[in-house]
Amino acid sequence: MYSLRRSPRRCLRLISSLAFCLLLLKATAAAPVKSSLTGSLVASNLRCDSRENPLGVQTDAPRLSWIATARDATLRGPNVTGYRVIVSSSPANLTRNEGDLWDTGKVNAKNTLQSRYAGKPLRAGKSYWWKVQIWDQHEAAGRWSDVATFTMGMQPSDWTAQWITADPQVLGTDPQKDATAVPVFRHAFRTNGTVKRAILFVSGLGQYEALVNGQPVTDSVLNPGWTDYRKTILYNAFDVTRELKVGGNVIAVLMGNGMYNVPHTPQRYRKLQGTFGPPKLIAQLILTHADGSEETVGTDDSWTTSKSPITFSSTYGGEDYDARVSPGWDQPEFDDAKWVKAKVTDGPGGVLKAQQIPSIKAMRTYRAVKVTTPKPGVTVYDLGQNFSGWPEISVRGPRGSA
């Protein structure tokens, strides 16, 4: 009887408590709670001057940009209300959130496009690390972005390397009149201790292939891009840290005429004829050692040169290649005692600028879909596709045969 008499009151209290809880939950849901939305946005796709982790940034105040991405794909309508950029001279400083080059602090702005660098002066050939944090419409800071990098290029006054060329007598030809041969350049040097970072800046006119210890520095081809060489000369930048080793190393550069030198070639097809002069090279390697010290290796008259395996070079008439010529020239142990010194020369007049356009690469390999022999000694390979490229062949035979 006692519990029955008390039950209605207890039920009333329970109903009142439930009503209060529902009212509290409704009020709570109506008010935004920062803690539940903290980290709703994160910066991704970081770019420096519209490129990902670029080498050879030409401007002193590069433009930094990123994309605001919602961590929860179901989140609708997130807005950026602020950002913070940190640029550091080392990965360790960046990990500690120390922007020793630039720390914007929180910037109240919605625009995340092309934020121009406004920190301490950036040095030629140096690499920098940066990251971004952004705030959403609830003033909640997201987590830091992944780390991005950029490496500064070379202004004209930063070049200590000199343009070099080969004496025509070395090639046994007059490059002003024909293209029967092009040179190869090499330079051996030693590194003592660990190299933390090595950036190679290079321009070879008309075209070049650069190798470090026998390894190509890039998978791109036909470098650098074509220009009016009297006004502008493009150079490329490559990270060659992994190609170097403690002790003896060598830089070797194989030259080609390209559009820089299109000489008279009566025995081959050509569309036009014209020349800016014989092939020439400028290269500067900046080494940063583990102790922070720097060393520069640049082209000068200490480099050696000789005939290359390319015995004929024409952008229209193709190439002839003689594999018997100086085998091993791209290796550190190669004996170049019989090679001659390169000649220091002047450039064609244009200003050296970092190549910003994407490099050309071999994107696809086509195999013959049909092979015919219309007459003895003539074989036609139908690749089933019209494209720009070159043949890749494997040959075997007695030495000296063609």
PyMOL commands that set and color helices and strands:
alter all, ss='L'
color gray80, all
select helices_A, chain A and resi 2-30+34-37+91-95+156-158+168-171+241-243
alter helices_A, ss='H'
color red, helices_A
select strands_A, chain A and resi 41-48+55-57+63-70+82-88+102-103+115-116+127-135+148-152+164-165+183-191+195-205+207-212+215-216+220-221+232-239+247-256+261-262+274-275+280-289+294-298+304-307+310-314+318-321+340-341+343-344+351-354+360-361+370-375+378-382
alter strands_A, ss='S'
color yellow, strands_A
deselect
rebuild
show_as cartoon
